[in-house]
Amino acid sequence: MIRHISKMSAVSAIALMIAGCEQADVQVTVDGKPTVEDAQQFIVDAEAKLNEAGVYLGSVSWVNANFITHDTNKLVAEADEKYILLTVELANEAKKYQELELPAALARKFNKLKLSLSLPAPDDGAKTSELATLKAELGAAYATGKVDMGGEQKTLGDVSDILAGGKNPEEMLEAWDGWRKASAPMKEDYARSIEIANEGARELGYSDVGAMWRAGYDMEPDAFAAEADRLWGQVKPLYDSLQCHVRAELSDYYGDRVVPDEGAIPAHLLGNMWAQSWGNVYELVKPEGGAQSYDLTKLLVDKQYDARKMAGAADNFFQSLGFDALPDTFWDRSLLTRLKDREFACHASA
């Protein structure tokens, strides 16, 4: 089944938001206090610097994602370190303008500057370098992780396919559990990266990284959490009913020894490595008379679609909505199929 989705990286998103211009010194008034005009010039300069650094980081990250080695990990860590240092420096410099009454759009840019790093570092060169290295190594470990099943080394994509299309609960549990074991060595480095990032978030005025993330929706972090709880309260009765139905159907299929009549559904039976989408078990759990499902992979194979033709169909769809066609550089520089001669990032959400 087709499950691959794409996610724009944070660097790419930032690069799209900003426009380049030449660096200029911030000018202040005679009494030494910055003005709104100074704040505007600061943002223009900051956007130019971030654009240049972000495009370079994106290029290095692309090389690393498509050729994961010790050396490319080092290169992307160094580029990421420079980008983090620049962003932290700009975010701290921006504090001098926080007392100004800024136009809404400009004020929002200042806020987005603080929030532009998913994992901020403190104003400490050594810790910034450590965080960048941890991020590169964690990303490489995740992309190259393997699961040993029957003496064969399987990738994340391989074990995900087992969960998506399997009917053998023992094999599915082995695949699900195997990926958890493969990722266990990442725990210590991940915990350290969050420790450093929490320190960086506090320097930016947030209690921790979680509060910083929740601040990215044009409302206070606590207000966002309250809104999420409110919305969850609205859909929870439907979800409870859905969970009860799916559990009962899976219990009928696998037997109550595998799926108890009460409690949580075993995650490895939901067709997805993270149980975040249940579409792959639809045929097993659909209500009587439910809509017919389709094997999209089979349909595409029957129509002789390859990876490039699939990308072209997606491009045509977005053009039909009024978007521009993909540029020639997309077709020249993209890697659309898995290569067999090296390690690289090729999994859902890659």
WOMO-V421896 format. One record per helix or strand of 2 or more residues. SS is the DSSP state (hx for helix, st for strand). FROM is the first residue (numbers start at 1). TO is the last residue. If there is no record, write none. Layout:
# WOMO-V421896
SS|FROM|TO + SS|FROM|TO
This chain:
# WOMO-V421896
hx|10|17 + hx|36|66 + hx|70|97 + hx|104|115 + hx|125|144 + st|147|149 + st|152|154 + hx|156|165 + hx|169|203 + hx|209|214 + hx|221|254 + hx|267|269 + hx|279|285 + hx|296|302 + hx|307|320 + hx|328|333
